[in-house]
Amino acid sequence: MAVPQQELSPDVRPWPALWALVLGFFMILVDSTIVSVATPSIMDDLGADVGTVVWVTSAYLLAYAVPLLITGRLGDRIGPKKLYLTGLTVFTLASVWCGFTNSIEMLIVARVFQGLGASMMTPQTMAVITRIFPPDQRGRAMSLWGATAGVATLVGPILGGVLVDGLGWAWIFFVNAPVGVIGFVLAWRLVPDLPTHEHKFDLAGVALSTVGLFCLVFGIQEGQKYDWGTISGPLSVWSLIITGLVVIALFLFWQSRIRAEPLLPLSLFKDRNFSLANTAITTVGFAITAMAFPLMLYAQSVRGLSPTRSALLLVPMAVISGVLAPFVGRLTDKAHPRYLAGFGLLCCSVSLFWLSQVMEPTVPIWELLLPIALLGVANGFMWAPIGTTATRNLPMHQAGAGAGVYNTTRQVGAVLGSAGIAVLMESRLAANLPMMQGGAMAEGGAGKLPEAMHQGFSDSMAQALILPAGVLLVGFVAAALFAKPSHLERPADVTTATAEA
């Protein structure tokens, strides 16, 4: 369905509005990865082990992911601008709270509120793009959105390293305060008030999806800590995981049967490209979140690099991704997304596998930078084509719901990536360095490890990277099955029709 341009005021300026939204979107995505480089400092300062400190990221991602299905719909009902500004306020205040915490438990709680604020903001950015840009310009608009997502996930560790070294880990959160204020003012002035659509809310669906995701993620992430056995009394790791899967299955069944508006509109998945794009972005969210932890721990614990120098390893990735984004954005409106997204996903998988093969204790830094540079190429080609493919055919009254689903799948992938990589790192450490049990990992996170442990630790982190590399191949297959968008078929259809006439 085409964008109903008559619903927009003639003084709406799409590009300034998008830039205002992108600032806030950039900030919340930076917070998805900025903690990775600060992990050793947080472990040292707050006395946490690796299993606990990973929850600083997982709690944020989980609180971010679960409400997205309803916040997308809520934006349609009360207006994307109002909900975006509300979420930005919550996020900014929670960021200040994170900086002032002095215990790992309180930091995790504050991160939950950060995630809730982020969940209000993200669907509104995609919904506004869908509603204020015509179909033949959405590729360029989505390229800016996609470049923001790609660069933010890479800039996060770099910015985090500089702040941790210069001011302390709390400043990775304090820095959000001025950015949040500026973003609020810009969005208030530049983002248009769009017409709203009435929606009902599926509270039972919210409860089922929340319980299911929490049980699944908690079970996966805590499995290694409890040796995949009993947590307390009759409660075991596997009972939690199975419960999570059963509840998620019940959620999907409920969504298929509910007569009112479902929380997850399964009808959206009748669109082939929407379904495949959601599969692809889930693998991207998984991989980008997962790869940061082993790389940063290797750089600081084995190579003895400071947080800043560790994060600077990612500079080639960020620069290349940013340079390629405008070029890919122009191609996205003209070329088949199968080739663009497929190329990016394949490059991402190859780069992580390549990195896993060269992460040795004494490898020259330049050998690490080569696969990291390829990762920048991958990010430049992945985000915009996948995002545009997912949203291009959505009807306007489901723009918020579709954006909510898309961002939910991306964040669920990130949550599972965070949980999965934590499990794999701990299991490989147990196999390669059996002397690192209990709190030994926390000690390793606080500084450089003894030289005798370098090889085993490097091997463990390298082996962990094979997980996200493999998951990305699923995304590559999904992208290879993308159908050609209708706007690319129209010229050919017209020519054929004319010839036949």
NORKAPE-V278693 format. One record per residue. N is the residue number from 0. PHI is phi in degrees with one decimal (none if undefined). OMEGA is omega as a letter, one per 40 degrees, with the letter a starting at -180 (none if undefined). D_LAST is the distance of its C-alpha to the last C-alpha in whole Angstrom. Layout:
N	PHI	OMEGA	D_LAST
N	PHI	OMEGA	D_LAST
//
This chain:
0	none	a	27
1	-73.0	i	27
2	-68.2	i	30
3	-74.6	a	31
4	-62.8	a	32
5	-66.9	a	34
6	-79.3	a	36
7	-99.2	i	38
8	-68.2	a	40
9	-63.3	a	39
10	-91.6	i	42
11	-69.4	i	41
12	-111.9	a	41
13	-58.2	a	39
14	-68.8	i	41
15	-59.1	i	44
16	-63.0	a	44
17	-65.5	i	43
18	-61.0	i	46
19	-64.1	i	48
20	-69.5	a	47
21	-62.5	i	47
22	-60.8	i	51
23	-67.6	i	52
24	-61.6	i	49
25	-59.9	a	51
26	-63.7	a	54
27	-72.4	i	54
28	-75.2	i	52
29	-57.6	a	55
30	-71.2	i	57
31	-74.0	a	56
32	-122.5	a	57
33	-64.4	a	60
34	-69.7	a	62
35	-58.9	a	62
36	-75.6	i	64
37	-88.6	a	66
38	-54.3	i	67
39	-60.3	i	70
40	-66.9	i	72
41	-65.7	i	71
42	-59.3	a	73
43	-69.6	a	76
44	-72.2	a	76
45	-103.4	i	76
46	64.4	a	77
47	-107.4	i	74
48	-95.5	a	73
49	-65.6	i	69
50	-63.8	i	68
51	-81.4	a	69
52	-68.8	i	68
53	-64.1	i	64
54	-67.8	i	64
55	-62.1	i	64
56	-84.7	a	61
57	-65.5	i	60
58	-62.4	i	61
59	-62.5	a	59
60	-66.6	a	56
61	-68.4	i	57
62	-67.1	i	57
63	-73.4	a	54
64	-76.4	a	52
65	-61.3	a	53
66	-79.0	a	52
67	-59.4	a	49
68	-62.2	a	47
69	-89.8	a	49
70	-71.3	i	49
71	-63.1	i	45
72	-66.6	i	45
73	-63.6	i	48
74	-62.7	i	46
75	-63.1	a	44
76	-81.9	a	46
77	-103.0	i	49
78	108.3	a	47
79	-62.3	a	46
80	-66.2	a	48
81	-62.9	a	51
82	-71.0	i	51
83	-61.1	a	51
84	-65.4	i	54
85	-63.2	i	56
86	-63.6	i	55
87	-63.2	i	56
88	-64.6	i	59
89	-61.0	a	60
90	-62.0	a	59
91	-65.6	i	61
92	-64.6	i	64
93	-66.4	i	64
94	-63.2	i	64
95	-62.6	i	67
96	-59.5	i	68
97	-56.1	a	67
98	-65.2	a	69
99	-92.3	a	72
100	-71.2	i	73
101	-129.6	i	76
102	-143.9	a	75
103	-65.6	a	72
104	-65.1	a	72
105	-68.8	i	71
106	-63.1	i	69
107	-63.3	i	67
108	-63.0	i	67
109	-63.1	i	66
110	-66.2	i	63
111	-61.3	i	62
112	-68.2	i	62
113	-59.4	a	60
114	-62.5	i	57
115	-62.7	i	57
116	-61.8	i	56
117	-62.7	a	54
118	-66.7	i	52
119	-74.2	a	51
120	-85.0	a	50
121	-59.3	a	47
122	-61.7	a	45
123	-66.8	a	45
124	-64.7	i	44
125	-69.4	a	40
126	-64.1	i	40
127	-65.2	i	40
128	-56.8	a	38
129	-62.5	a	35
130	-92.6	a	36
131	-110.3	i	36
132	-109.1	i	34
133	-66.9	a	30
134	-55.1	a	28
135	-79.3	i	27
136	-115.3	a	31
137	-68.1	i	32
138	-61.3	i	33
139	-66.6	i	35
140	-64.7	a	37
141	-69.2	i	37
142	-66.2	i	38
143	-65.9	i	41
144	-61.1	a	42
145	-66.9	i	42
146	-63.3	i	44
147	-60.7	i	46
148	-62.6	a	47
149	-66.8	a	47
150	-68.7	a	49
151	-62.3	a	51
152	-69.1	i	52
153	-98.4	i	53
154	-69.4	a	55
155	-49.7	i	57
156	-63.0	a	59
157	-65.7	i	60
158	-62.0	i	61
159	-61.4	i	63
160	-61.8	i	65
161	-61.9	a	66
162	-69.0	a	67
163	-63.1	i	69
164	-67.4	a	71
165	-85.8	a	71
166	-127.3	a	72
167	109.7	a	72
168	-63.2	a	69
169	-59.3	a	70
170	-75.7	i	68
171	-67.3	i	65
172	-99.9	i	64
173	-59.2	a	66
174	-63.2	i	64
175	-70.7	a	61
176	-62.4	i	63
177	-65.4	i	62
178	-64.4	i	59
179	-64.0	i	58
180	-65.0	i	60
181	-62.5	i	58
182	-62.3	i	54
183	-64.2	a	55
184	-62.0	a	56
185	-64.6	a	53
186	-66.0	i	51
187	-59.9	a	52
188	-87.5	a	51
189	-106.8	a	48
190	-83.5	a	46
191	-74.4	i	45
192	-83.5	a	46
193	-91.6	i	42
194	-58.0	a	42
195	-101.2	i	43
196	-130.2	i	42
197	-71.2	i	45
198	-141.8	i	45
199	-97.8	a	48
200	-121.0	a	50
201	-91.9	a	51
202	-68.7	i	54
203	-63.7	i	55
204	-64.1	i	52
205	-59.7	a	54
206	-63.8	a	57
207	-64.5	a	56
208	-66.4	i	54
209	-65.7	a	57
210	-63.4	a	59
211	-62.7	a	57
212	-66.1	a	56
213	-63.4	a	60
214	-61.4	a	61
215	-65.3	a	59
216	-67.5	a	59
217	-62.5	i	63
218	-63.2	a	63
219	-65.0	a	61
220	-71.4	a	63
221	-92.8	a	67
222	-58.2	a	67
223	-64.0	a	68
224	-59.4	a	71
225	-101.9	i	72
226	55.2	i	72
227	55.3	a	69
228	-120.4	a	72
229	-79.9	i	73
230	-92.3	i	73
231	-162.8	i	75
232	58.3	i	77
233	-77.5	a	74
234	-79.2	i	71
235	-125.7	i	70
236	-59.7	a	67
237	-69.0	i	65
238	-65.6	i	66
239	-66.4	a	64
240	-63.1	i	61
241	-63.8	i	61
242	-59.2	i	61
243	-59.2	a	58
244	-65.5	i	56
245	-65.1	a	57
246	-66.1	i	56
247	-64.5	i	53
248	-63.1	i	52
249	-62.6	i	53
250	-60.2	i	51
251	-64.9	i	48
252	-63.5	i	49
253	-61.7	i	50
254	-65.4	i	47
255	-78.3	a	45
256	-105.6	a	47
257	-63.4	a	48
258	-86.4	i	46
259	-73.5	a	46
260	-66.7	i	45
261	-72.8	i	45
262	-65.4	i	47
263	-111.8	a	44
264	-68.8	a	41
265	-62.8	i	40
266	-62.8	i	37
267	-60.3	a	36
268	-78.5	i	36
269	-69.2	i	33
270	-77.0	a	31
271	-57.6	a	31
272	-67.1	i	32
273	-61.9	a	34
274	-63.5	a	36
275	-68.7	i	36
276	-64.8	i	37
277	-66.7	i	40
278	-63.0	a	41
279	-64.1	a	41
280	-71.3	i	43
281	-62.8	i	45
282	-68.9	i	46
283	-66.1	i	46
284	-58.5	i	48
285	-59.7	a	51
286	-70.6	a	51
287	-65.2	i	51
288	-71.2	a	54
289	-68.7	a	56
290	-70.1	a	56
291	-69.1	a	58
292	-63.5	a	61
293	-64.1	a	62
294	-66.5	a	61
295	-70.0	i	63
296	-67.6	i	66
297	-62.3	a	66
298	-62.1	a	66
299	-89.9	a	69
300	-85.3	a	71
301	-102.0	a	71
302	-84.7	i	70
303	69.5	i	73
304	-76.6	i	70
305	-69.6	i	70
306	-53.6	a	68
307	-65.2	a	66
308	-66.2	i	66
309	-63.1	a	65
310	-67.0	a	62
311	-65.9	i	61
312	-58.0	a	60
313	-90.0	a	57
314	-57.8	i	56
315	-57.6	i	54
316	-64.3	a	52
317	-65.9	a	52
318	-65.6	a	51
319	-64.6	i	48
320	-61.0	a	47
321	-66.3	a	47
322	-67.6	a	46
323	-76.5	a	43
324	-55.7	i	41
325	-62.5	i	40
326	-62.1	i	38
327	-66.6	i	37
328	-59.3	i	36
329	-65.2	i	33
330	-66.7	a	32
331	-62.1	i	32
332	-80.2	a	29
333	-122.8	a	27
334	-104.9	i	28
335	-63.3	a	28
336	-64.3	i	31
337	-56.6	a	32
338	-77.1	a	33
339	-68.5	a	35
340	-65.7	i	37
341	-62.2	i	37
342	-62.0	a	39
343	-63.7	a	41
344	-66.1	i	42
345	-66.7	i	43
346	-60.7	a	45
347	-64.8	i	47
348	-63.5	a	48
349	-62.3	a	49
350	-64.1	a	51
351	-71.5	i	53
352	-65.1	i	54
353	-60.6	i	55
354	-61.4	i	57
355	-65.2	a	59
356	-84.9	a	60
357	-108.9	a	61
358	-77.3	i	63
359	-112.4	a	67
360	-59.5	a	70
361	-119.0	a	70
362	-64.4	i	67
363	-59.8	a	66
364	-57.7	a	64
365	-62.0	i	62
366	-71.4	i	61
367	-74.1	a	60
368	-70.7	a	58
369	-65.7	i	55
370	-66.4	i	54
371	-66.3	i	54
372	-63.3	i	52
373	-62.8	i	49
374	-63.2	i	49
375	-66.1	i	49
376	-59.4	a	45
377	-59.3	a	45
378	-64.2	i	45
379	-62.8	a	43
380	-101.3	a	40
381	-88.0	a	41
382	-65.9	a	41
383	-64.8	a	38
384	-61.7	a	35
385	-69.0	a	37
386	-63.7	i	37
387	-66.0	i	34
388	-62.4	a	32
389	-67.7	a	35
390	-104.3	a	34
391	-61.8	a	30
392	-98.9	a	29
393	-72.7	i	32
394	-67.4	a	32
395	-61.5	a	34
396	-73.3	i	37
397	-115.3	a	37
398	-61.1	i	37
399	-67.1	i	41
400	-63.1	i	41
401	-64.8	i	39
402	-64.6	i	41
403	-64.1	i	44
404	-63.0	a	43
405	-60.3	a	42
406	-71.0	i	45
407	-64.7	a	47
408	-63.6	i	46
409	-63.6	a	46
410	-73.3	i	50
411	-62.4	i	51
412	-59.4	i	50
413	-64.6	i	52
414	-61.7	i	55
415	-66.5	i	55
416	-64.4	i	55
417	-62.5	a	58
418	-68.5	a	59
419	-65.2	a	58
420	-70.3	i	59
421	-63.7	i	63
422	-62.3	a	63
423	-68.4	i	63
424	-61.3	a	65
425	-66.4	a	68
426	-70.0	i	67
427	-70.1	i	67
428	-64.2	i	70
429	-63.1	a	72
430	-80.5	a	71
431	-90.6	i	72
432	-136.4	a	74
433	-61.1	i	76
434	-74.2	i	79
435	-89.1	i	76
436	-115.6	i	77
437	61.3	a	77
438	-88.7	a	77
439	-62.1	i	77
440	-65.2	i	74
441	-63.3	i	74
442	-65.4	i	77
443	-66.0	a	75
444	-70.4	a	72
445	-83.4	a	75
446	-177.9	a	75
447	-71.8	a	75
448	-77.3	i	76
449	-59.4	a	79
450	-58.9	a	78
451	-63.8	a	79
452	-98.5	a	76
453	-61.3	a	73
454	-64.6	a	72
455	-63.2	i	72
456	-67.9	i	70
457	-60.9	i	68
458	-60.0	a	67
459	-63.5	a	66
460	-66.8	i	64
461	-65.8	i	62
462	-64.0	i	62
463	-64.8	a	60
464	-67.8	i	57
465	-67.2	i	56
466	-60.8	i	55
467	-63.0	i	53
468	-61.7	i	51
469	-70.7	a	51
470	-61.5	a	49
471	-63.2	i	46
472	-65.7	i	45
473	-63.9	i	44
474	-63.3	i	42
475	-61.6	i	40
476	-63.3	i	39
477	-61.6	a	38
478	-65.1	a	36
479	-64.5	a	35
480	-98.5	i	33
481	-55.1	i	31
482	-88.2	i	27
483	-66.6	i	25
484	-60.8	a	25
485	-61.9	a	22
486	-68.7	i	22
487	-85.1	a	21
488	-88.0	a	18
489	-58.2	a	16
490	-57.6	i	15
491	-65.6	a	14
492	-62.4	i	12
493	-64.0	a	11
494	-61.4	a	10
495	-63.5	a	9
496	-61.5	a	6
497	-65.2	a	5
498	-62.8	a	5
499	-64.9	i	4
500	-64.9	none	0
//
